[in-house]
Amino acid sequence: MEFNNINDNYFRKNPHLLFILGFVGVIFLGATMLNFPFASVDNNSVGFIDALFTATSAVCVTGLTVVTTATQWTIFGKIIILLLIQIGGLGLMTLSTFIFFFLGKKISLKTRLLIKEERNIDDLQGVVRLTKNVLIYTFTVELIGALVFSSVFCKEFGFATGIWYSVFHSVSSFCNAGFDIVGAKSFMPYVTNPIINICTTSLIILGGLGYIVIIDLIKARRFKKLSLHTKIVLIMTLILLVTGTVLFFAFEYGNDSTIGKLDFFGKLQASYFQSVTARTAGYYTVDIASIKDATSMMMIMFMFIGGSSGSTAGGIKVTTMSVVVLAIHSTIYGRRDIEIFQKRISNSVIMKAITIMGIAFAVVVIVSIILSIVETSDGFSYVDLLFESVSAFGTTGLSRDVTPFLNNLSKIIISVTMFIGRLGPFTIALAVASRQNIDKSNYTYPEGKIIIG
């Protein structure tokens, strides 16, 4: 009993660690199953490194693959990948809560604490109700997405295969995973198909906005009544979508290897699709390996930002970026407080945003440098490896045709980067530091002067 009390106290002080260990356990379980010979079409084990990479990419809803998902895996392997994607998108504790609901079990305090960390919310009040709403919302949207996809896939592949493809891609799109089972080139065959384009991007956006934002939209219905978080997410999402579409259209307009040969509407469709997927999803309708370096750098910035907090998206999140930009603006104009929509943003939120951005920037730079040292394959430029690193951290899943040719050490490095990106650098930093609470000392040191700039 005393030992259990010690564990409970440690857990309550640092729930991040158990949250991380849960994800690690799911990844290794998935890797073990994918490593079975009968998970591969040729009845030979794919190798534990490749299985681990695939499981990590699925649980972290990234979409980077070292083998072709459509041709490497049997139906068993594909189902395992789909389950891992759903677990990664919903969250381990959200799925556990669903099982508890089904079995009629009571939700314990430990589970509530983990849900709080998983959903990135501030308090325990209403976490079970929020979880129920998350489950209803997720399964409803995925069902609708599957029905829309089926109008294309059932005609092309037959009813049974079409339904399977529709379900798989609906879940993968909503969870912002980017795994596909139609072939080696993602959705390139559907570059001008409006149904595939609209359905995929809509699912990605709905998954990337976050459950809290969607619930707030349903309840408030008017922009003025929305929370500050929701307002910032919606505005930043719109700005990024429009900016990304315009820049991709302008940069790739004359590139015959991407959108150059399409008509105007086709160019617009492809540009919008890549603008949406660049922030978190990983699907693509043009050859990403053929885009210009300027386009690559634009997409790197979008992948780094990612989607909304508490969503299936990765990156530093749009709210983090917004707070940092607002802090810069306030500093330049000599304002003491950061204010937006007649609300003041606290210093603790500002410091957290700066910390997240700093850690994230350090991670992608260090990873890209290490890859440039350990990667022995010819033909990879630093832009290629930086693109790969940011894609892994942002759990985006886009690649300039680098992932399949990585050596084993690089695959492990990218796997760790995907893991950091999915859980968030701040969560991992708190777990490593074994502390969550702010220092409660009742004294402060004298202020020191430092010259900046």
C-alpha positions in Angstrom: 0.0 0.0 0.0 2.8 2.4 0.9 4.6 1.6 -2.4 1.3 2.3 -4.3 1.0 5.7 -2.5 4.5 6.6 -3.5 3.7 5.8 -7.1 0.5 7.7 -7.0 2.2 10.8 -5.6 5.0 10.6 -8.2 2.4 10.1 -10.9 0.4 13.1 -9.8 3.5 15.3 -9.8 4.7 14.1 -13.2 1.9 12.5 -15.3 3.8 13.4 -18.5 6.2 10.5 -17.9 3.5 7.8 -17.8 1.8 9.5 -20.8 5.1 9.1 -22.7 5.6 5.6 -21.6 2.1 4.7 -22.8 2.9 5.9 -26.3 6.3 4.0 -26.3 4.5 0.8 -25.3 1.9 1.2 -28.2 4.7 1.9 -30.7 6.7 -1.2 -29.7 3.7 -3.4 -29.7 2.8 -2.2 -33.2 6.4 -2.7 -34.4 6.4 -6.3 -33.0 3.2 -7.1 -35.0 4.4 -5.4 -38.2 7.6 -7.4 -37.9 5.8 -10.7 -38.1 6.4 -12.4 -41.5 2.7 -12.7 -42.2 2.4 -8.9 -42.0 4.4 -8.6 -45.2 3.2 -9.6 -48.6 6.3 -11.7 -49.3 6.0 -13.6 -46.0 9.4 -12.3 -44.9 9.9 -10.1 -41.9 10.4 -6.5 -43.0 13.0 -6.1 -40.3 12.5 -4.6 -36.8 14.0 -1.2 -37.7 11.6 -0.7 -40.6 8.7 -2.1 -38.5 9.6 0.3 -35.7 9.8 3.2 -38.1 6.4 2.4 -39.6 4.8 2.0 -36.2 6.2 5.2 -34.9 5.1 7.1 -38.0 1.6 5.6 -37.6 1.2 6.3 -33.9 2.7 9.8 -34.3 0.3 10.3 -37.3 3.2 11.4 -39.5 3.0 9.4 -42.7 6.7 9.0 -43.5 7.4 5.5 -44.8 10.5 3.5 -45.6 8.4 0.9 -47.5 5.4 1.4 -49.8 2.3 0.9 -47.6 0.1 -0.3 -50.5 2.5 -3.1 -51.7 4.5 -4.1 -48.6 1.8 -5.0 -46.1 -0.8 -7.7 -46.1 -4.4 -6.9 -45.0 -3.2 -7.8 -41.5 -0.4 -5.3 -41.6 -2.6 -2.5 -43.0 -5.2 -3.1 -40.3 -2.5 -2.8 -37.7 -1.3 0.5 -39.3 -4.9 1.8 -39.3 -5.4 0.9 -35.7 -2.1 2.6 -34.8 -3.2 5.7 -36.7 -6.6 5.8 -34.9 -4.8 5.4 -31.5 -2.4 8.1 -32.3 -5.1 10.5 -33.6 -7.5 9.9 -30.8 -4.9 9.6 -28.1 -4.2 6.5 -26.0 -6.1 7.7 -23.0 -9.1 8.8 -25.1 -9.3 5.4 -26.6 -8.9 3.7 -23.2 -11.8 5.9 -21.9 -13.9 4.7 -24.8 -13.2 1.1 -23.6 -14.1 2.0 -20.0 -17.4 3.5 -21.3 -18.2 0.3 -23.2 -17.4 -1.9 -20.2 -19.3 0.4 -17.8 -16.1 1.1 -15.7 -15.6 4.2 -13.6 -13.0 6.7 -14.9 -10.2 6.9 -12.3 -8.3 10.0 -11.2 -5.1 8.7 -12.9 -7.0 8.4 -16.2 -8.5 11.8 -15.8 -5.0 13.3 -15.2 -3.7 11.5 -18.3 -6.6 12.8 -20.4 -5.9 16.3 -19.2 -2.3 16.0 -20.4 -3.3 14.3 -23.7 -5.9 16.9 -24.6 -3.6 19.7 -23.4 -6.3 21.3 -21.2 -5.7 23.3 -18.0 -8.0 21.5 -15.4 -9.7 18.2 -14.7 -13.3 19.6 -14.7 -15.3 18.2 -17.6 -12.5 16.0 -19.1 -14.8 12.9 -19.2 -17.6 14.9 -21.0 -15.0 16.3 -23.4 -13.7 12.8 -24.1 -17.2 11.6 -25.0 -17.6 14.6 -27.3 -14.2 13.9 -28.9 -15.2 10.2 -29.6 -18.6 11.2 -31.1 -17.1 13.9 -33.2 -14.2 11.7 -34.5 -16.3 8.7 -35.5 -19.0 10.9 -37.1 -16.6 12.9 -39.2 -14.6 9.8 -40.2 -17.9 8.0 -41.3 -19.0 11.0 -43.4 -15.5 11.1 -45.0 -15.6 7.4 -45.8 -19.0 7.8 -47.5 -17.7 10.7 -49.6 -14.5 8.7 -50.5 -16.6 5.7 -51.4 -18.2 7.6 -54.3 -14.8 7.5 -56.0 -13.1 4.4 -54.7 -16.0 2.1 -55.1 -16.4 3.0 -58.8 -12.6 2.5 -59.3 -11.8 -0.6 -57.2 -15.2 -2.3 -56.7 -17.5 -2.2 -53.7 -15.5 -4.2 -51.0 -12.1 -2.8 -51.8 -13.6 0.7 -52.3 -15.2 0.6 -48.8 -11.9 -0.5 -47.3 -9.9 2.2 -49.1 -12.5 4.8 -48.1 -12.4 3.9 -44.4 -8.6 3.7 -44.3 -8.1 7.1 -46.1 -10.9 8.8 -44.1 -9.2 7.8 -40.8 -5.8 8.6 -42.1 -6.9 12.1 -43.4 -8.8 13.1 -40.2 -6.0 11.9 -38.0 -3.6 13.9 -40.2 -1.5 10.8 -40.8 -1.0 10.8 -44.6 -0.7 7.0 -45.0 -2.2 5.8 -48.3 -2.9 2.4 -49.8 -3.7 3.4 -53.4 0.0 3.3 -54.6 3.5 4.6 -54.3 2.7 8.2 -55.2 0.0 9.2 -52.6 -2.9 11.0 -54.3 -1.1 12.1 -57.4 -3.5 10.2 -59.7 -6.3 12.4 -58.3 -4.6 15.8 -58.6 -7.6 17.3 -60.5 -10.3 15.2 -58.8 -12.5 17.7 -56.9 -14.1 15.0 -54.7 -10.8 13.6 -53.4 -9.3 17.0 -53.1 -12.2 18.6 -51.1 -12.9 15.5 -49.0 -9.2 15.0 -48.0 -8.5 18.6 -47.2 -11.7 19.1 -45.3 -10.9 16.0 -43.1 -7.4 17.3 -42.5 -8.6 20.8 -41.5 -11.3 19.4 -39.2 -8.7 17.1 -37.5 -6.1 19.9 -37.4 -8.4 22.5 -35.8 -8.7 20.5 -32.6 -11.7 19.2 -30.7 -11.9 22.2 -28.3 -12.2 24.6 -31.3 -14.9 22.6 -33.0 -16.9 22.3 -29.8 -16.5 26.0 -29.2 -17.8 26.7 -32.7 -20.8 24.5 -32.2 -21.7 26.1 -28.9 -20.9 29.8 -29.7 -22.0 30.0 -33.3 -21.0 33.7 -33.4 -17.4 34.9 -33.8 -17.7 37.4 -30.9 -18.7 34.7 -28.5 -15.8 32.4 -29.4 -12.9 32.0 -26.9 -9.7 33.8 -27.6 -8.0 30.4 -28.4 -10.6 29.6 -31.0 -10.4 33.1 -32.6 -6.6 32.9 -32.9 -6.7 29.3 -34.3 -9.3 30.2 -37.0 -7.6 33.4 -38.1 -4.1 31.9 -38.2 -5.4 28.8 -40.0 -7.1 31.0 -42.7 -4.0 33.2 -43.1 -1.8 30.1 -43.5 -4.1 28.4 -45.9 -4.5 31.4 -48.2 -0.8 32.3 -48.0 0.3 28.8 -48.7 -2.0 28.4 -51.7 -0.9 31.7 -53.2 2.9 31.1 -52.7 2.8 27.5 -54.0 0.8 28.7 -57.0 3.3 31.5 -57.7 6.5 29.4 -57.1 5.4 26.3 -59.0 3.3 28.0 -61.8 5.8 27.3 -64.5 7.3 24.0 -63.1 6.2 21.3 -65.5 7.3 18.6 -63.0 4.6 19.8 -60.6 1.7 22.0 -61.6 3.1 23.6 -64.8 1.1 21.4 -67.2 -2.2 21.7 -65.4 -4.9 24.2 -66.4 -5.6 27.2 -64.2 -8.2 25.5 -62.0 -6.0 22.4 -61.8 -3.1 24.5 -60.6 -5.3 26.2 -58.0 -6.6 22.8 -56.7 -3.1 21.4 -56.4 -1.8 24.5 -54.7 -4.6 24.5 -52.2 -4.1 20.8 -51.5 -0.4 21.2 -50.9 -1.0 24.2 -48.7 -3.3 22.2 -46.5 -1.2 19.1 -46.3 2.1 20.9 -45.8 1.1 21.9 -42.3 0.5 18.5 -40.9 -1.0 15.8 -43.2 1.5 14.3 -45.6 -0.7 13.5 -48.6 0.4 15.1 -51.9 -1.0 15.4 -55.4 2.3 16.6 -57.1 5.8 15.2 -56.9 7.3 16.8 -53.8 10.8 15.8 -54.9 10.4 18.0 -57.9 9.4 21.2 -56.2 11.7 24.2 -56.2 14.0 25.0 -53.3 12.0 28.2 -52.6 8.8 26.2 -52.4 10.6 23.7 -50.1 11.6 26.5 -47.7 8.0 27.8 -47.7 6.7 24.3 -46.9 9.4 23.9 -44.2 8.0 26.9 -42.4 4.5 25.7 -42.7 5.4 22.2 -41.4 7.3 23.8 -38.5 4.1 25.7 -37.5 1.7 22.8 -37.8 -1.9 22.9 -36.7 -3.8 23.6 -33.5 -3.1 22.6 -29.9 -5.2 19.6 -28.8 -5.6 18.4 -32.3 -4.2 15.5 -34.4 -1.7 17.9 -36.0 2.0 18.4 -35.1 4.4 21.3 -35.2 4.8 24.0 -32.6 1.1 24.9 -33.2 -0.5 28.0 -34.6 -1.2 29.5 -31.2 2.4 29.2 -30.2 3.5 31.0 -33.3 0.8 33.7 -32.8 1.9 34.4 -29.3 5.6 34.7 -30.4 4.6 37.1 -33.2 2.4 39.2 -30.9 5.3 39.3 -28.4 7.6 40.6 -31.1 5.1 43.2 -32.2 4.5 44.4 -28.6 8.3 44.7 -28.0 8.9 46.7 -31.2 6.1 49.1 -30.3 7.1 49.4 -26.7 4.0 47.9 -25.2 4.1 46.4 -21.7 1.4 43.8 -22.3 0.4 41.6 -25.2 -3.2 42.3 -26.1 -5.5 40.9 -28.7 -9.3 41.0 -29.0 -9.3 43.1 -25.8 -7.7 40.2 -23.9 -4.2 40.2 -22.3 -1.9 37.2 -22.7 -0.1 36.3 -19.4 3.7 36.2 -19.1 3.6 32.5 -18.3 1.9 31.8 -21.7 4.5 33.9 -23.5 7.4 32.2 -21.8 5.9 28.8 -22.6 5.5 29.8 -26.3 9.1 31.0 -26.5 10.3 27.9 -24.8 8.5 25.6 -27.2 9.7 27.5 -30.3 13.3 27.5 -29.0 13.3 23.8 -28.2 11.6 22.9 -31.5 14.1 25.0 -33.5 17.0 23.4 -31.8 15.6 19.9 -32.4 15.2 20.4 -36.2 18.5 22.1 -36.6 20.4 19.4 -34.6 18.6 16.5 -36.3 19.2 17.9 -39.8 22.9 18.4 -39.0 23.2 14.9 -37.6 21.5 13.5 -40.7 23.9 15.4 -43.0 26.8 13.7 -41.1 25.5 10.1 -40.8 23.6 9.8 -44.0 25.9 8.3 -46.6 23.4 8.2 -49.6 24.5 10.3 -52.5 22.3 13.1 -53.9 20.8 14.5 -50.7 21.2 18.2 -50.3 21.0 19.9 -46.9 17.6 21.3 -48.0 16.4 17.7 -48.5 17.5 16.6 -45.1 16.2 19.8 -43.4 12.9 19.2 -45.1 12.9 15.6 -43.8 13.8 16.7 -40.3 11.0 19.3 -40.1 8.5 16.9 -41.7 9.3 14.4 -39.0 9.1 16.9 -36.2 5.9 18.5 -37.5 4.4 15.0 -38.0 3.7 16.0 -41.6 5.0 13.0 -43.6 6.1 14.8 -46.7 9.5 13.9 -48.1 11.7 15.0 -51.1 12.1 11.3 -51.9 14.6 10.8 -49.0 12.8 8.5 -46.5 13.1 5.1 -48.4 16.9 5.6 -48.8 17.8 6.4 -45.2 20.3 4.1 -43.5 19.2 2.4 -40.2 20.8 5.0 -38.0 19.0 7.8 -39.8 15.7 5.9 -39.5 16.1 5.7 -35.8 16.9 9.4 -35.6 13.8 10.3 -37.7 11.7 8.0 -35.5 12.8 9.8 -32.3 12.1 13.1 -34.0 8.6 12.0 -35.0 8.0 10.9 -31.4 9.2 14.3 -30.0 7.1 16.1 -32.5 3.9 14.2 -31.7 4.1 14.5 -27.9 5.5 18.0 -28.0 8.9 19.2 -26.9 7.5 20.9 -23.9 5.8 17.7 -22.6 9.0 15.7 -23.0 11.1 18.4 -21.4 8.7 18.4 -18.4 8.9 14.6 -18.1 12.7 14.6 -18.3 12.9 17.4 -15.7 10.5 15.5 -13.4 8.7 18.6 -12.4 5.5 20.3 -13.4 4.9 23.0 -10.9 6.4 26.5 -10.9 9.0 27.2 -8.3 7.0 28.4 -5.3 9.9 30.0 -3.4 8.8 33.1 -1.4 11.9 35.1 -2.3 13.3 36.6 -5.5 16.9 37.6 -6.5 17.9 41.1 -7.3 17.4 42.1 -10.9 20.5 41.9 -13.2 21.1 44.0 -16.3 21.8 42.4 -19.7 22.4 44.3 -22.9 20.2 42.7 -25.7 20.6 43.2 -29.4 
